[in-house]
Each structure stands twice: as structure tokens, then as C-alpha cells.
Amino acid sequence: MTKTTMRALIGGSGAPQLVEVPLPQAGPRQVRIRVAAAAVNPFDLAVAAGTLADYGVARRLDSYGLGFDAAGTVDQVGDGAVFRVGEEVIGLAARLEVPTKAQAEYVVLDAEAVARAPRGVPAVEAATIPLNSLTAWQALDRAGVGPGRTLLVTGAAGAVGGYLVELAALRGARVVAVAGAGDEEFVRGLGAEWFVARGESVASAVRERVPGGVDAAVDAAVLGLAALDAVRDGGAFVALSAGVAPVGLRGIDVATVFFRADADQLGEVVRLVEAGRLTLRVAEVCPLEKAADAHARVASGGVRGRLVLVP
């Protein structure tokens, strides 16, 4: 019998809800993915809580689809999409105002948001790649991070922070990492040259290691002005959340970077994963039915790696 419905997680009023909805269909230049795994990100908590409108990033709706990261198998191909049914892929469900997203049995994505999955990598690990790696990649681009540049990464042991450290080091940058005291060995292993323990005076500690201040900072831990003070005059500062960017003092170029789907960048990340140059971290795997528990774990903080939901 032909399948006509699927299970999907929605939010907007608090905890995630598992609902039965019509099976989505791929349109032109789209693919439908049978989801094998979908990561849970802190942003999912804001979507589920219904607070997107408070930050001006979405209209106030009755419900929103949940989940940004998907790993799975192409199940249906629309006209003009250069994928094949049966191909293993990963993708980023970047839009906010859609009824269902990646935390579902199936998701429809524009082909430009999808890339071939890394060979030999289980779906639960591949599902941790799209949102966090693209956020890091695009933040580093905006900050002008390249060979010989110095970069401050706050929240360096987190999922986005870990990608920031590794990708910056691969670009030839010298990284100062801020994380919990127990994370020093880990973030140095990712490529950080210097380490500052969370709780220290960030600007003073950074300037002791990099006289005059770093060329740029990406503030994954939302330290704001404390991190900005570690940046040299005329440097660059990137925030990753709405409404938290500090004033651009001392000629510092301050920007907020939100993720966007980019198949070419995602393909580059996949190649780095296949080459063993990037670290994928899964904290725990849960069924869709346990999504509320997964959200609670993420909200409690201190999770290293991503919780991943499997249909």
C-alpha cells in the first residue's frame, strides 16, 4: 500500500509534539529524503518554545516544524534535481516557517541544501554535520579568518565551537579557545594554540597570549563585550544569535551570522570528514518519541556533541 502520511515533530507552544501529517512531495529542484537521523540543536528549543517571534526571526505561528539537520536516503527526486533515488545524503532544513522539517520520517529539501553523505560514516554521525559546520564555515568567512590570522573562539568545546576551532586551524589561523577547564586537552586536540578557562577575564587572558588583541572573534558562548574587548582595534567580531551582538567599539567590524544552506560548502565539509580532518560527536541517540527528553537534556547544558533522533 502506498504511504500517504508520516510522523513528524512540531513545536511552538512548549515541548515538541509528535504528529501524523500528510507525506510531503518533492517539487522542481527538490528531493525528498527518508530520514535516518536528525540532530537536536539548541535552536530547536527556541523553535519548540515558540519564541522565534520575540527575536524577530519568524512570524508568530501556531506551530513550526522541528529539526535542521537530516541524514538519510533520497526517496523522491523532483525535476531538475541532480540526485538519484537511493543516494545517501545530508541536508540542512534552513527555513523556519514550514510545517515540518528534519525531525520527521521524511523531509523535502531544495537540492541546493543537500550534499552527498560522507562515505563510511553512520547516519547518526552524519546528521551532526550540516547546521553546525555551515554556521562555523560562514562565520569564519565573515570574520576574514585565514593563514596567520589570530582568532578567539568562545564556547570552543561545543558543537559549533569545535567546528570553528578545527576549520580555523585548517585555514592556517592561530586559535585562542575559551572553554571549561576540563576541556583544555580536547580543544587543543582540535587545533587550538592557546587556551583560556571559562571564568577567567577573557580580554586580559587573551591579550597576555596575543599582545594587542586577536584579529577576530567568533562568540559561540555569547560573552558579548567581554569577548569584544579581546579583539584588536579594527578587527572583526561575529555573533551567532539574534539580538546579542555588542556595539562595534574601536572600529571593530561587528556582524551577526545566521546559517544558510550551501551545497558547495557542505560538500567541502563532507570531503574534510572523509579525510579524517573533522571530529563528529554524538552524545546520545533517541527515538522520535523521546524528543521531549532530548530537548530537556540539551536545555540542561553541558552536553558534549549532539543528541540525535532516529525515526
C-alpha positions as CSV (number, residue, x, y, z in Angstrom):
1,M,0.0,0.0,0.0
2,T,1.3,3.4,-0.9
3,K,2.3,5.5,2.1
4,T,0.4,8.8,2.4
5,T,1.3,10.0,5.9
6,M,4.3,10.3,8.1
7,R,5.2,11.1,11.7
8,A,6.9,14.5,12.4
9,L,7.8,16.6,15.3
10,I,6.4,20.1,15.6
11,G,6.8,22.9,18.2
12,G,5.7,26.4,19.0
13,S,3.9,26.0,22.3
14,G,6.5,24.4,24.6
15,A,7.6,20.7,24.4
16,P,7.9,19.0,21.0
17,Q,4.8,17.1,19.8
18,L,4.8,14.0,17.6
19,V,2.0,14.3,15.0
20,E,0.8,12.4,11.9
21,V,0.8,14.6,8.8
22,P,0.5,14.1,5.0
23,L,3.6,12.8,3.3
24,P,5.3,15.8,1.6
25,Q,6.1,15.7,-2.1
26,A,9.2,16.9,-3.9
27,G,8.7,19.8,-6.3
28,P,11.1,21.0,-9.0
29,R,14.7,21.1,-8.0
30,Q,13.8,19.4,-4.7
31,V,14.4,16.0,-3.2
32,R,12.5,14.0,-0.6
33,I,14.7,12.3,2.0
34,R,13.8,9.3,4.0
35,V,15.3,10.5,7.3
36,A,17.6,8.0,9.1
37,A,18.8,10.5,11.7
38,A,18.2,14.1,12.7
39,A,20.3,16.1,15.2
40,V,18.8,18.2,18.1
41,N,20.3,21.7,18.3
42,P,19.8,24.4,20.9
43,F,18.0,26.4,18.2
44,D,15.4,23.7,18.2
45,L,14.5,24.5,21.8
46,A,13.7,28.1,20.8
47,V,11.5,26.9,17.9
48,A,9.7,24.4,20.1
49,A,9.1,27.1,22.8
50,G,7.6,29.4,20.3
51,T,9.9,32.3,21.0
52,L,11.2,33.0,17.4
53,A,8.8,35.9,17.0
54,D,10.3,37.5,20.2
55,Y,13.6,37.8,18.4
56,G,12.1,39.0,15.1
57,V,13.3,36.0,13.1
58,A,9.9,34.5,12.3
59,R,6.2,35.4,12.5
60,R,4.2,34.1,15.4
61,L,2.5,30.9,14.1
62,D,0.5,28.2,15.8
63,S,3.3,25.6,15.1
64,Y,6.6,25.2,13.4
65,G,8.4,22.1,12.0
66,L,11.4,21.0,14.1
67,G,14.8,19.9,13.1
68,F,17.5,21.5,10.9
69,D,19.9,18.6,10.3
70,A,19.0,15.5,8.3
71,A,20.9,12.4,7.2
72,G,19.1,9.7,5.1
73,T,18.3,8.3,1.7
74,V,16.9,10.1,-1.3
75,D,13.4,8.7,-1.8
76,Q,11.9,11.0,-4.4
77,V,13.5,13.4,-6.9
78,G,11.9,16.5,-8.4
79,D,12.5,17.8,-11.9
80,G,16.0,19.4,-12.2
81,A,17.4,17.9,-9.0
82,V,20.7,16.2,-9.7
83,F,20.3,13.3,-7.2
84,R,19.3,9.7,-7.6
85,V,16.7,7.7,-5.6
86,G,18.6,5.6,-3.1
87,E,21.5,8.0,-2.7
88,E,22.7,8.6,0.8
89,V,22.7,12.4,1.6
90,I,22.8,15.0,4.3
91,G,20.9,18.3,4.2
92,L,20.0,21.5,6.0
93,A,16.4,22.4,6.6
94,A,17.2,26.1,7.0
95,R,13.7,27.7,6.7
96,L,11.8,28.4,9.9
97,E,8.2,28.9,8.8
98,V,7.4,25.5,7.4
99,P,5.0,22.9,8.8
100,T,7.6,20.0,9.1
101,K,11.4,19.8,8.9
102,A,14.1,17.3,9.5
103,Q,12.8,15.7,12.8
104,A,10.4,13.6,10.9
105,E,10.2,10.3,8.9
106,Y,10.7,12.3,5.6
107,V,11.8,15.8,4.7
108,V,11.7,17.7,1.4
109,L,14.6,20.0,0.8
110,D,15.8,22.1,-2.1
111,A,18.6,20.4,-3.9
112,E,20.9,23.3,-3.1
113,A,20.6,22.4,0.6
114,V,21.7,18.8,0.1
115,A,25.1,17.1,-0.3
116,R,26.3,13.5,-0.7
117,A,26.7,11.9,2.7
118,P,30.3,11.2,3.8
119,R,31.3,7.6,2.8
120,G,31.7,5.2,5.7
121,V,30.1,7.5,8.3
122,P,27.0,6.3,10.1
123,A,23.9,8.4,9.6
124,V,23.7,9.3,13.3
125,E,27.1,10.9,13.0
126,A,26.5,12.4,9.6
127,A,23.4,14.1,11.0
128,T,25.5,16.3,13.2
129,I,27.3,18.0,10.3
130,P,25.1,20.4,8.4
131,L,23.9,23.2,10.7
132,N,26.9,23.4,12.9
133,S,29.6,23.1,10.3
134,L,28.0,25.6,7.9
135,T,27.5,28.0,10.8
136,A,31.2,27.8,11.6
137,W,32.3,27.9,7.9
138,Q,30.2,31.0,7.2
139,A,31.2,32.8,10.5
140,L,34.9,32.2,9.6
141,D,34.3,33.6,6.1
142,R,32.6,36.7,7.6
143,A,35.4,37.2,10.1
144,G,38.1,37.0,7.4
145,V,39.9,34.1,9.0
146,G,42.9,32.9,7.0
147,P,46.5,31.9,7.3
148,G,48.4,33.6,10.1
149,R,45.3,35.4,11.5
150,T,44.6,35.1,15.2
151,L,41.1,34.1,16.2
152,L,39.2,33.9,19.5
153,V,36.6,31.2,19.8
154,T,34.3,31.2,22.8
155,G,32.4,28.1,23.7
156,A,35.1,26.1,21.9
157,A,34.1,22.7,23.3
158,G,30.6,23.0,22.0
159,A,29.3,21.6,18.7
160,V,29.7,24.9,16.7
161,G,32.8,25.8,18.7
162,G,34.5,22.6,17.9
163,Y,34.0,23.1,14.2
164,L,35.2,26.7,14.5
165,V,38.4,25.6,16.1
166,E,39.1,22.8,13.6
167,L,38.1,24.7,10.5
168,A,40.1,27.8,11.5
169,A,43.2,25.7,12.2
170,L,42.8,24.0,8.8
171,R,42.7,27.5,7.3
172,G,46.1,28.2,8.9
173,A,44.8,30.5,11.7
174,R,46.1,30.6,15.2
175,V,43.3,30.0,17.6
176,V,42.6,31.0,21.2
177,A,39.9,28.8,22.7
178,V,37.7,29.6,25.6
179,A,36.0,26.6,27.3
180,G,35.6,24.8,30.6
181,A,38.8,24.0,32.4
182,G,38.3,20.3,31.8
183,D,38.1,20.8,28.1
184,E,41.6,22.1,27.5
185,E,43.1,18.8,26.2
186,F,40.1,18.3,23.9
187,V,40.2,21.8,22.3
188,R,43.9,21.7,21.9
189,G,43.5,18.4,20.1
190,L,41.1,20.2,17.7
191,G,43.9,22.7,16.9
192,A,43.8,25.5,19.4
193,E,47.2,27.0,20.1
194,W,46.2,28.8,23.3
195,F,43.6,28.1,25.9
196,V,41.6,30.3,28.3
197,A,39.5,28.7,31.0
198,R,35.9,29.8,31.3
199,G,35.6,32.2,34.2
200,E,38.9,34.0,33.6
201,S,38.9,37.6,32.5
202,V,38.8,36.8,28.8
203,A,40.3,40.1,27.4
204,S,43.2,40.1,29.9
205,A,43.9,36.4,29.3
206,V,43.8,36.7,25.6
207,R,45.9,39.8,25.4
208,E,48.6,38.1,27.6
209,R,48.8,35.4,24.9
210,V,48.3,37.7,21.9
211,P,49.6,41.2,22.6
212,G,47.4,43.9,21.1
213,G,44.4,41.5,20.8
214,V,43.2,38.9,18.3
215,D,42.4,39.8,14.7
216,A,38.9,38.3,15.1
217,A,36.5,36.6,17.5
218,V,33.5,34.3,16.9
219,D,31.4,34.4,20.0
220,A,29.6,31.0,20.3
221,A,29.2,31.3,24.0
222,V,27.5,34.7,23.9
223,L,30.1,36.6,26.0
224,G,29.5,39.8,24.2
225,L,31.5,42.8,25.3
226,A,33.9,40.6,27.3
227,A,34.9,38.8,24.1
228,L,34.9,42.0,22.0
229,D,37.5,43.5,24.4
230,A,39.9,40.8,23.4
231,V,39.8,42.0,19.7
232,R,42.3,44.5,18.4
233,D,41.2,47.9,17.1
234,G,39.8,47.5,13.6
235,G,39.4,43.7,14.0
236,A,36.3,41.6,13.4
237,F,33.6,40.1,15.7
238,V,30.9,37.6,14.8
239,A,27.9,36.8,16.9
240,L,25.8,33.7,16.2
241,S,22.5,34.6,17.8
242,A,19.9,37.2,17.2
243,G,20.0,40.3,19.4
244,V,23.3,39.6,21.2
245,A,25.9,41.4,19.1
246,P,27.7,44.2,21.0
247,V,28.3,47.7,19.7
248,G,31.2,47.8,17.3
249,L,33.6,49.8,19.5
250,R,37.1,50.8,18.4
251,G,36.3,50.3,14.8
252,I,35.7,46.6,15.2
253,D,33.5,45.2,12.4
254,V,30.6,43.5,14.3
255,A,28.3,41.2,12.5
256,T,25.7,38.5,13.2
257,V,25.9,35.4,11.1
258,F,22.9,33.1,10.6
259,F,23.4,29.8,8.8
260,R,22.3,29.4,5.2
261,A,22.1,26.3,3.1
262,D,25.0,25.9,0.7
263,A,25.6,22.6,-1.1
264,D,29.1,23.5,-2.3
265,Q,30.3,24.4,1.3
266,L,28.6,21.3,2.6
267,G,30.3,19.2,0.0
268,E,33.7,20.7,1.1
269,V,32.9,19.8,4.7
270,V,32.0,16.2,3.6
271,R,35.4,15.9,2.0
272,L,37.1,17.0,5.2
273,V,35.1,14.5,7.2
274,E,36.1,11.7,4.8
275,A,39.7,12.7,5.1
276,G,39.5,12.5,8.9
277,R,40.1,16.2,9.4
278,L,36.9,17.0,11.3
279,T,35.6,15.5,14.5
280,L,32.0,14.3,14.7
281,R,30.5,13.9,18.1
282,V,27.2,12.1,19.1
283,A,26.2,12.4,22.7
284,E,23.2,10.1,22.6
285,V,20.7,8.5,20.2
286,C,16.9,8.7,20.9
287,P,13.8,7.7,19.0
288,L,11.4,10.4,17.8
289,E,9.0,9.5,20.7
290,K,11.7,10.6,23.2
291,A,12.2,14.1,21.7
292,A,11.0,15.9,24.8
293,D,13.7,14.1,26.8
294,A,16.3,15.0,24.3
295,H,15.2,18.7,24.4
296,A,15.4,18.6,28.2
297,R,19.0,17.2,28.0
298,V,20.1,19.9,25.7
299,A,18.4,22.6,27.8
300,S,20.2,21.4,30.9
301,G,23.6,22.3,29.2
302,G,26.9,20.6,29.4
303,V,26.2,18.1,26.6
304,R,29.3,17.4,24.5
305,G,28.3,16.6,21.0
306,R,24.8,16.3,19.6
307,L,21.8,14.3,20.7
308,V,20.4,12.6,17.6
309,L,16.8,11.4,16.9
310,V,16.1,8.4,14.8
311,P,12.7,7.6,13.2
